[in-house]
Amino acid sequence: MSWHTYLSRLKTRFSGKKRSHSDYNSLDQRLVKNTQERLFPSWSQLKYLNHFLSKAEKRLLTVSSTASILAILFLTGFFLYNHLDRIPKDGGEYSEAMIGQPKYINPLFASLTEVDTDLTSLIYAGLFRYNKDRVLTPELAASFTVSDDKKTYDITLRKDVRWSDGQEFTANDVIYTFEHIQNPEVGSPLLSAFQGVKIEKVDTHIVRFTLKEPFAPFIESLAVGIIPEHIWGEFPPSGIRLAKNNIQPVGAGAWQFNKLLKDEAGNIQSYQLTRNENYFEKKPYLKTLNFKFFNDYDQAIEAVRNHTVSALSFVPHQTTRLGSQNLTSYTLHLPQYTALFFNQEQASSLKNSEVRSALGQAIDKTSLIHEALRDYGETVDAPILKGSLGYYPELSKLTFNTDSANSLLDKKWTRIEPEDYFKLRFETILKSYEGELDTLKKVASTTPEKIVEGQQKIETQITESIRKQMTADQPFYRHDKDKKILSLTITTVDSPEYVKTAELISKMWNKIGIQTNVQAVNRFEIGRELLKKRSYDILLYGEIVGSDPDPFPFWHSSQVDYPGLNLAMFADRNADKLLEEARITIDSKKRADLYKKFQDILAKELPAIFLYSPTHTFVVNRNIKGITANRINAPSDRYSDIANWYLKTKLKWKT
């Protein structure tokens, strides 16, 4: 207020004059004029809004303010949504349950067990590898050339590769690896795949493989992991299996060994890998992989349920839903078939082709898939699967027909009632105890009462044993002209899927009069004892054939003996010739025709009964993202895209 205005007001007051209406109007105008100088009211002014707004105006102000705030938030969120991306971030730990124990984390031996194969695939790199789309791509190889005659392969190696301990990778490592695969003293199961292959070093980063004759799927053989010469060179070939580096390896893959934990008995409880900072390609987002080992699936499933681990692969089909909303299930498709392999040398009754045919006709494959796999699979009739070169849907095949199966067996195997079977078995077994009873009678101190007591004890044991084997769902039994019972044993891996399948088949065979036993063997004993000695009547087992359908490793007569994979010990000169010719045939159509002729021989000779090709379930904690594997060539290929798996994320402006 100016001094002039102040004096004017005093004068008016002392003069006793009252202000006129025009005086007040003039003051109001000056007040409004002064307040218009600010665009918005001050906070001290706003706090008096409540005193002069009506109720309707207050409600309108509240609604409009709320709407404005929500609109701002929505527009901000919409803007951020369209301009920000949530992307993977480095860090995080993944843990998985595995069944079994690691023993040889070494490409030379790893194919013997799934645990070793899984860990080896993470630690070691090969010249080539399969990506998530099942396409063979270079890994340690930078490029390659093939000669016109398809016998010489020159592989140029990458020059930016170092082992996890920092040492340089060279052609010497490649030469060392394949020469030791070829060395019989090492005992690698991969030996047969590289027999007759000449390997030579062209220079420090070029190696040459020379074949005696063309081999169509040879390049796929080079996906095996390469081991470092500077680590393994100090061991004699026969001592490689004993080296601690089989458990604490040095590789060139994306992951490296960090530590392990053993229990008091020396069993490995957990095994940890960390990211290999020397890896030459894209490094994974995850920093740590932890693997915990269990004796069976029940323990492993419990570990998933209580969040001890993040994942479990190949969850048994019989397992009820894990029931956790924190888990995501992925379906994995493998080029795998499950079959019954006949050992005709151990079970003489299987030498009869009509018996083998009857066994096949008595099996309801659709029912097997429904009950044993819960419909996670499809029936197969041959070793070459749908989608593979040489797939043969027109192949002559056995169909489910119990009446026909019985008719075949009736020709040479007489039906007998269960009680007649009991008597026959009882008499046969009792005869085997005659020597023991004779010895008992010759002992001077043996009284007649003790002889009777001993005989009664033996008879009781025999009775209990036979009754235990007899089942209510078997209407009759069979014997041959020599009164020998038609009895077979199915041996399989002690896993829920295989045991359930074997039990179902046993019941199907019971219905055609075959006394069938099921023997479930610990998975660790399968490779160490059972397959090595070929000690089984009938083996229920699965074979993974890989991306190339080449049946040679599974059906050529050269693979009959361990570590060969000809589990039926099938030997047929014509089949061998077809398989040998197919291996050197580059033309796909001709090769497919050869495989069809081979399958015709299998269908006629029936060395095995092909049952189904299963799908598998990979259960992972929902927080683990980026998993895309679906169709894989081997169980370990579920890690083919592990570089893209992630647990943590961050925001990034879109470009």
C-alpha positions in Angstrom: 0.0 0.0 0.0 1.4 3.4 -1.0 1.8 6.3 1.5 -0.5 8.3 -0.7 -3.3 5.8 -0.4 -2.8 5.5 3.4 -3.0 9.2 4.0 -6.1 9.4 1.8 -7.8 6.7 4.0 -6.9 8.6 7.2 -8.3 11.8 5.8 -11.6 10.1 5.0 -11.9 8.5 8.4 -11.2 11.8 10.3 -13.5 13.8 8.1 -16.4 11.5 9.1 -17.5 10.8 5.6 -18.9 7.4 4.8 -17.7 5.4 1.9 -19.9 5.3 -1.1 -20.9 2.2 -3.0 -18.6 3.3 -5.8 -15.7 3.4 -3.3 -16.3 -0.3 -2.5 -16.6 -1.2 -6.1 -13.3 0.5 -6.8 -11.6 -1.5 -4.0 -13.1 -4.8 -5.3 -11.8 -4.1 -8.8 -8.4 -3.3 -7.5 -8.4 -6.5 -5.5 -9.4 -8.7 -8.5 -6.9 -6.9 -10.6 -4.2 -7.7 -8.1 -5.1 -11.4 -7.8 -5.2 -11.9 -11.6 -1.5 -11.5 -11.6 -1.1 -15.2 -10.5 -2.1 -18.1 -12.9 -3.0 -20.5 -10.0 -4.2 -19.9 -6.5 -1.6 -20.4 -3.7 -1.9 -23.3 -1.3 -3.0 -20.8 1.4 -5.8 -19.8 -0.8 -6.7 -23.4 -1.9 -7.2 -24.5 1.7 -10.2 -22.2 2.0 -12.0 -23.9 -1.0 -14.0 -26.0 1.3 -15.6 -22.9 2.9 -17.3 -21.5 -0.2 -17.9 -24.6 -2.4 -21.3 -26.2 -2.4 -21.8 -30.0 -1.8 -22.5 -30.6 -5.5 -19.3 -28.6 -6.4 -17.3 -30.6 -3.8 -18.5 -33.9 -5.3 -17.8 -32.7 -8.8 -14.3 -31.6 -7.8 -13.5 -35.0 -6.1 -14.7 -37.0 -9.1 -12.9 -34.8 -11.6 -9.7 -34.9 -9.5 -9.8 -38.7 -9.2 -10.4 -39.1 -12.9 -7.5 -36.8 -13.7 -5.1 -38.7 -11.5 -6.2 -42.1 -12.9 -5.9 -40.7 -16.5 -2.4 -39.5 -15.8 -1.5 -42.8 -14.3 -3.0 -44.7 -17.2 -1.3 -42.5 -19.8 2.0 -42.8 -17.9 1.6 -46.6 -17.7 0.6 -46.8 -21.4 3.6 -44.7 -22.4 6.0 -46.8 -20.3 4.5 -50.1 -21.7 5.0 -48.9 -25.2 8.5 -47.5 -24.6 10.0 -50.0 -22.1 10.9 -53.7 -22.5 11.4 -56.1 -19.7 14.5 -58.1 -20.7 16.7 -60.8 -19.1 19.3 -59.8 -16.6 22.4 -61.6 -15.6 22.3 -63.5 -12.3 20.3 -66.2 -10.6 20.7 -69.8 -9.7 19.1 -72.9 -11.2 18.8 -76.2 -9.4 17.7 -79.6 -10.8 17.1 -83.0 -9.3 18.8 -86.0 -11.0 18.4 -89.7 -10.5 21.7 -91.5 -10.1 25.3 -90.5 -9.5 27.9 -88.8 -11.8 30.9 -91.1 -12.5 32.4 -90.2 -15.9 31.8 -86.5 -16.8 33.9 -87.1 -19.8 32.8 -87.3 -23.5 34.7 -90.5 -24.0 32.5 -92.4 -21.5 29.5 -90.2 -20.8 27.0 -91.9 -23.1 26.8 -94.8 -20.6 24.5 -92.9 -18.2 22.1 -90.0 -18.5 23.6 -88.1 -15.5 27.1 -88.1 -17.0 25.7 -87.2 -20.5 23.8 -84.2 -19.0 26.7 -82.8 -17.1 29.1 -83.5 -20.0 26.9 -81.6 -22.4 27.1 -78.5 -20.2 30.9 -78.5 -19.5 32.3 -79.7 -22.9 31.9 -78.3 -26.4 32.1 -80.3 -29.6 33.1 -79.5 -33.1 29.4 -79.4 -33.8 26.2 -79.3 -31.7 22.5 -79.4 -32.1 20.6 -76.2 -31.5 17.1 -75.9 -30.1 15.6 -76.6 -33.5 17.5 -79.9 -33.8 19.8 -78.4 -36.5 23.4 -79.4 -36.5 25.5 -76.2 -36.3 29.3 -75.5 -35.9 30.5 -75.0 -32.3 34.3 -75.4 -32.0 34.4 -75.6 -35.8 34.5 -72.3 -37.7 33.8 -74.0 -41.0 34.3 -77.3 -42.9 34.6 -78.7 -46.4 33.8 -82.2 -47.8 35.6 -83.7 -50.7 33.8 -84.7 -53.9 34.1 -88.4 -53.0 32.5 -87.7 -49.6 35.5 -89.4 -47.8 37.5 -86.4 -46.6 36.3 -83.8 -44.1 38.5 -80.7 -43.4 37.4 -78.9 -40.2 38.7 -75.4 -39.6 38.7 -74.6 -35.9 37.8 -71.3 -34.2 40.8 -69.3 -33.0 39.0 -67.5 -30.1 38.5 -70.6 -27.9 40.1 -71.2 -24.5 39.6 -73.9 -22.0 38.0 -73.0 -18.7 41.5 -73.0 -17.1 42.6 -70.3 -19.6 44.7 -72.6 -21.9 44.4 -72.2 -25.7 42.3 -74.7 -27.7 44.1 -76.1 -30.7 44.0 -79.0 -33.2 46.1 -81.1 -30.8 43.1 -81.3 -28.5 40.9 -82.6 -31.3 43.5 -85.2 -32.5 44.0 -86.3 -28.9 40.2 -86.8 -28.3 39.5 -88.9 -31.3 42.7 -91.0 -31.1 41.7 -92.0 -27.6 38.2 -92.8 -28.7 39.8 -95.1 -31.2 42.1 -96.7 -28.6 40.7 -100.0 -27.3 42.7 -99.6 -24.1 40.5 -96.5 -23.2 37.3 -98.5 -23.6 35.1 -95.8 -25.0 31.6 -96.9 -26.1 32.1 -94.5 -29.1 34.9 -96.7 -30.5 32.8 -98.4 -33.2 31.7 -95.0 -34.6 35.2 -94.0 -35.5 36.8 -97.4 -36.5 38.8 -97.0 -39.7 38.7 -93.2 -39.6 42.1 -91.5 -40.2 42.6 -88.3 -38.2 45.4 -85.9 -38.9 46.5 -82.4 -38.1 46.8 -80.1 -41.1 47.9 -77.0 -39.0 47.2 -75.6 -35.6 43.6 -74.9 -36.4 42.7 -77.4 -39.1 42.1 -81.1 -38.7 41.3 -83.7 -41.4 39.1 -86.8 -41.1 39.5 -89.4 -43.8 37.1 -92.3 -44.2 37.7 -95.5 -46.0 34.3 -95.1 -47.7 31.5 -92.5 -47.6 29.4 -92.5 -44.4 26.2 -90.4 -44.8 25.8 -89.4 -41.1 29.5 -88.9 -40.3 29.3 -85.2 -39.7 26.8 -85.8 -36.9 29.4 -88.0 -35.2 31.5 -85.0 -34.6 29.1 -83.5 -32.1 31.0 -85.4 -29.4 32.7 -83.2 -26.8 36.5 -82.4 -27.1 38.8 -83.0 -24.1 42.0 -81.0 -23.4 45.3 -82.7 -24.2 47.1 -80.6 -21.6 44.9 -82.2 -18.8 44.5 -85.8 -20.0 47.9 -86.2 -21.7 49.6 -87.2 -18.4 47.4 -90.3 -18.0 48.1 -93.6 -19.8 45.0 -94.7 -21.9 44.2 -97.5 -19.5 44.2 -95.0 -16.6 41.9 -92.4 -17.9 38.8 -94.0 -16.3 40.5 -93.6 -12.9 41.4 -89.9 -13.1 39.7 -87.4 -10.8 39.2 -85.2 -13.8 36.3 -87.4 -14.7 34.5 -85.7 -11.8 36.3 -82.4 -11.7 36.7 -81.7 -15.5 38.1 -78.8 -17.5 36.1 -78.1 -20.6 35.4 -75.4 -23.2 31.7 -75.3 -22.9 29.5 -72.6 -21.4 29.8 -73.9 -17.9 32.7 -75.0 -15.6 33.0 -77.2 -12.6 33.0 -75.2 -9.3 32.4 -77.6 -6.4 30.8 -80.8 -5.2 29.5 -82.2 -1.9 29.8 -85.8 -0.7 28.1 -87.6 2.1 29.9 -89.9 4.6 29.6 -92.9 2.3 31.4 -91.0 -0.5 28.3 -90.5 -2.6 28.0 -87.1 -4.4 25.0 -85.2 -3.0 25.3 -82.0 -5.0 27.4 -80.7 -7.9 27.8 -77.1 -8.8 28.7 -75.4 -12.1 29.4 -71.7 -12.7 29.4 -69.7 -15.8 32.6 -70.2 -17.9 33.9 -66.6 -18.3 36.2 -67.9 -21.1 33.3 -69.2 -23.2 33.6 -68.0 -26.8 29.9 -67.5 -27.6 27.1 -65.8 -25.8 27.4 -66.3 -22.1 24.3 -67.6 -20.2 22.2 -65.2 -18.1 22.2 -67.7 -15.2 25.4 -67.6 -13.1 25.1 -70.9 -11.2 23.7 -74.4 -11.9 23.2 -76.8 -8.9 22.5 -80.5 -9.4 21.2 -82.6 -6.5 21.3 -86.4 -6.8 18.7 -88.9 -5.6 18.3 -92.7 -5.6 14.8 -92.7 -7.1 12.0 -90.5 -8.5 10.0 -90.5 -5.2 12.8 -88.6 -3.5 13.4 -86.3 -6.4 9.7 -85.4 -6.7 9.6 -84.7 -3.0 12.5 -82.3 -3.5 10.6 -80.5 -6.2 7.5 -80.2 -4.0 9.4 -78.7 -1.0 11.3 -76.4 -3.3 14.7 -77.9 -2.6 15.3 -77.9 -6.4 13.9 -75.9 -9.2 13.4 -78.6 -11.8 13.1 -82.3 -12.6 13.3 -83.9 -16.0 11.6 -87.0 -17.3 9.0 -87.0 -14.6 7.4 -90.5 -14.5 4.1 -90.6 -16.4 2.5 -92.4 -13.4 3.2 -89.5 -11.1 0.2 -87.5 -10.2 0.3 -83.8 -10.7 2.9 -82.2 -8.5 0.2 -79.8 -7.5 2.2 -76.6 -7.3 1.2 -73.4 -9.1 4.9 -72.5 -9.1 5.7 -75.1 -11.7 5.6 -75.1 -15.5 5.6 -78.4 -17.4 7.3 -78.7 -20.8 6.7 -81.6 -23.1 9.9 -83.0 -24.7 9.8 -85.2 -27.9 12.7 -87.6 -28.4 13.6 -89.8 -31.3 13.2 -92.8 -29.0 11.4 -96.1 -29.0 10.7 -98.6 -26.3 10.8 -102.3 -27.3 11.0 -105.9 -26.0 14.3 -107.4 -27.1 14.4 -111.2 -27.3 17.5 -113.1 -26.1 17.0 -116.3 -28.0 20.3 -117.7 -26.6 19.1 -117.5 -23.0 15.4 -118.4 -23.5 15.3 -121.3 -26.0 11.5 -121.1 -26.4 12.0 -117.7 -28.1 13.8 -119.4 -31.0 10.4 -120.5 -32.1 9.1 -117.8 -34.5 5.5 -118.6 -33.7 6.1 -118.0 -30.0 7.6 -114.6 -30.9 4.7 -113.8 -33.1 2.2 -114.9 -30.5 3.9 -112.7 -27.9 3.5 -109.7 -30.3 -0.1 -110.4 -31.1 -1.0 -110.6 -27.4 0.1 -107.0 -26.7 -2.5 -104.2 -26.8 -0.1 -101.3 -27.5 -2.9 -98.6 -27.3 -3.8 -99.9 -23.8 -0.1 -99.7 -22.8 0.2 -96.1 -23.8 -3.0 -95.2 -22.0 -2.3 -97.0 -18.7 1.5 -96.8 -18.5 2.1 -93.5 -20.2 -1.2 -91.8 -19.5 -1.4 -91.2 -23.3 2.0 -89.5 -23.5 3.2 -91.4 -26.5 2.3 -93.1 -29.7 2.6 -96.7 -31.0 5.5 -97.8 -33.1 6.2 -100.9 -35.2 9.7 -100.4 -36.3 13.0 -98.8 -35.3 12.7 -95.9 -37.8 10.3 -93.3 -36.4 7.8 -91.0 -38.0 9.5 -88.0 -39.6 12.8 -89.8 -40.1 14.4 -90.9 -43.3 13.1 -94.4 -44.1 9.9 -94.2 -42.1 7.7 -97.1 -43.4 4.0 -96.9 -42.4 3.1 -99.6 -45.0 5.3 -102.1 -43.2 3.7 -105.5 -42.4 3.0 -105.4 -38.7 1.5 -107.5 -36.0 -2.0 -106.6 -34.8 -3.5 -107.2 -31.4 -5.4 -110.5 -31.6 -5.5 -112.8 -28.5 -7.3 -115.6 -30.3 -4.7 -115.7 -33.1 -1.9 -115.7 -30.5 -3.5 -118.7 -28.7 -3.9 -120.5 -31.9 -0.2 -120.2 -32.7 0.8 -121.5 -29.2 -1.7 -124.3 -29.3 0.3 -126.0 -32.0 3.2 -127.0 -29.8 2.3 -125.9 -26.2 -0.5 -127.8 -24.4 -2.9 -125.9 -22.1 -3.1 -127.1 -18.5 -5.3 -125.9 -15.6 -3.7 -123.9 -12.8 -3.7 -126.8 -10.3 -2.1 -129.1 -12.9 0.5 -126.4 -13.4 1.1 -126.4 -9.6 1.6 -130.1 -9.4 3.9 -130.2 -12.4 6.0 -127.4 -11.0 6.0 -128.9 -7.5 7.3 -132.2 -8.7 10.0 -130.6 -10.9 11.3 -128.5 -8.1 11.1 -131.2 -5.5 13.3 -133.4 -7.6 16.0 -130.8 -7.4 16.1 -131.3 -3.6 16.6 -135.0 -3.8 20.3 -134.6 -3.2 19.7 -132.6 -0.1 17.3 -135.1 1.3 19.7 -138.0 0.6 22.4 -136.2 2.5 20.0 -135.7 5.4 19.2 -139.4 5.5 22.8 -140.5 5.5 23.7 -138.4 8.6 23.9 -140.9 11.5 22.2 -138.6 14.0 19.2 -138.0 11.8 16.1 -139.6 13.2 13.0 -140.5 11.0 11.2 -137.7 12.6 13.9 -135.2 11.5 13.8 -136.6 8.0 10.0 -136.1 7.8 10.4 -132.6 9.3 13.1 -131.7 6.8 11.0 -132.9 3.9 7.9 -131.1 5.1 9.9 -127.9 5.4 11.2 -128.2 1.8 7.7 -128.9 0.5 6.3 -125.9 2.3 8.9 -123.7 0.8 8.3 -125.0 -2.6 4.5 -124.6 -2.2 4.8 -121.0 -1.0 7.2 -120.1 -3.8 4.9 -121.5 -6.6 1.7 -120.1 -5.1 3.4 -116.7 -4.9 4.2 -116.8 -8.7 0.7 -117.9 -9.7 -1.8 -115.1 -10.4 -5.6 -115.1 -10.3 -5.8 -113.5 -13.8 -4.0 -116.4 -15.5 -6.7 -118.8 -16.7 -4.4 -121.6 -17.8 -0.7 -122.5 -18.3 1.2 -124.2 -21.1 3.9 -126.9 -21.4 5.7 -128.6 -24.3 5.9 -132.3 -25.1 8.6 -132.7 -22.5 6.4 -131.2 -19.8 8.5 -128.0 -19.7 6.5 -125.0 -18.7 6.3 -122.0 -21.1 7.8 -119.4 -18.8 9.5 -116.1 -19.5 11.0 -113.3 -17.5 10.8 -109.6 -18.6 13.8 -107.6 -17.3 13.6 -103.9 -17.2 14.9 -100.7 -15.5 13.5 -100.0 -12.0 11.5 -96.9 -13.2 7.8 -96.4 -12.9 7.1 -96.3 -16.6 9.1 -99.4 -17.5 7.8 -101.4 -14.5 4.2 -100.5 -15.2 4.6 -101.4 -18.9 6.2 -104.8 -18.0 3.5 -105.6 -15.5 0.8 -104.8 -18.1 2.5 -107.0 -20.7 2.9 -109.8 -18.1 -0.9 -109.8 -17.6 -1.5 -109.8 -21.4 0.8 -112.8 -21.8 -0.8 -114.6 -18.8 -4.1 -114.6 -20.8 -2.5 -116.7 -23.5 -1.1 -119.2 -20.9 2.5 -117.9 -20.6 3.8 -117.8 -17.0 5.5 -114.4 -17.0 7.8 -112.9 -14.3 8.9 -109.2 -14.1 12.4 -108.4 -12.9 13.1 -104.7 -12.2 16.8 -103.9 -12.1 18.5 -100.8 -10.6 19.4 -98.4 -13.4 23.1 -98.5 -12.3 23.2 -102.3 -12.7 21.8 -102.2 -16.2 25.0 -101.0 -17.9 27.4 -102.5 -15.5 26.1 -106.0 -15.3 22.9 -106.8 -17.3 23.8 -105.3 -20.7 27.4 -106.3 -20.4 26.6 -110.0 -19.8 23.3 -110.0 -21.9 21.7 -111.8 -19.0 18.0 -111.6 -19.7 15.2 -113.5 -21.4 13.4 -110.5 -22.7 14.7 -106.9 -22.1 12.2 -104.1 -21.9 14.3 -101.0 -22.8 14.3 -97.7 -24.6 16.8 -96.7 -27.4 17.4 -93.1 -28.5 18.3 -93.2 -32.1 19.3 -89.6 -32.6 18.6 -87.2 -35.4 19.9 -89.6 -38.1 17.9 -92.8 -38.3 21.0 -95.0 -38.9 20.0 -98.4 -37.3 23.5 -99.8 -37.6 24.6 -99.3 -33.9 21.4 -101.1 -32.8 20.9 -103.9 -35.3 24.2 -104.8 -37.1 25.7 -108.1 -36.1 29.0 -106.4 -35.2 27.2 -104.7 -32.3 26.1 -107.9 -30.6 28.7 -107.9 -27.9 29.0 -105.2 -25.2 29.4 -102.2 -25.5 27.5 -102.7 -28.7 23.8 -101.8 -28.6 22.4 -104.8 -30.5 20.3 -105.8 -27.5 18.4 -108.6 -29.3 21.8 -110.0 -30.5 20.2 -110.0 -34.0 22.4 -111.4 -36.7 21.3 -111.6 -40.3 23.6 -111.5 -43.2 21.1 -109.7 -45.5 20.2 -107.2 -42.9 23.9 -106.4 -42.3 24.5 -105.8 -46.0 21.5 -103.4 -46.2 22.8 -101.4 -43.2 26.3 -101.3 -44.5 25.2 -100.1 -47.9 22.9 -97.5 -46.4 25.8 -96.0 -44.5 27.7 -95.3 -47.6 24.8 -94.1 -49.7 24.5 -90.3 -49.9 21.4 -90.3 -52.0 18.5 -89.9 -49.6 15.9 -91.8 -51.7 18.2 -94.8 -52.2 19.1 -94.8 -48.5 15.4 -94.7 -47.5 14.7 -97.7 -49.8 17.5 -99.7 -48.2 16.1 -98.9 -44.7 12.6 -100.1 -45.8 14.1 -103.4 -47.0 15.9 -103.8 -43.7 12.6 -103.2 -41.8 10.9 -105.9 -43.9 13.6 -108.4 -42.6 13.0 -107.3 -39.0 9.2 -107.6 -39.4 9.7 -111.2 -40.7 12.3 -112.3 -38.2 10.8 -110.6 -35.1 14.0 -110.2 -33.0 12.0 -107.6 -31.0 8.6 -106.2 -30.5 8.5 -102.4 -30.9 6.0 -100.9 -28.5 5.8 -97.1 -28.4 7.6 -93.8 -28.6 7.1 -91.8 -25.4 7.0 -88.1 -24.8 8.6 -86.7 -21.6 7.8 -84.1 -19.1 10.3 -81.5 -17.9 9.0 -79.7 -14.8 10.6 -76.3 -14.0 9.9 -73.6 -11.4 7.7 -70.9 -13.0 10.3 -68.2 -12.2 12.7 -69.7 -14.7 12.0 -68.2 -18.1 13.3 -68.5 -21.6 12.9 -72.3 -22.0 11.9 -73.2 -25.6 13.2 -76.7 -26.2 10.5 -79.1 -27.5 11.8 -81.6 -30.0 15.2 -82.8 -29.0 17.7 -85.5 -30.2 18.8 -86.6 -26.8 17.8 -85.9 -23.1 20.8 -83.6 -22.6 19.5 -81.4 -25.5 16.9 -79.9 -23.1 19.9 -77.6 -22.3 20.4 -76.6 -25.9 18.9 -73.2 -25.2 20.1 -72.8 -21.6 22.0 -69.7 -22.5 18.6 -68.0 -22.9 17.2 -69.2 -19.6 16.9 -66.4 -17.0 15.6 -65.7 -13.5 16.1 -61.9 -13.2 14.9 -59.1 -15.4 15.4 -55.4 -16.0 13.7 -52.6 -17.9 15.1 -51.1 -21.0 13.9 -48.3 -23.3 12.8 -49.6 -26.6 14.8 -48.6 -29.6 
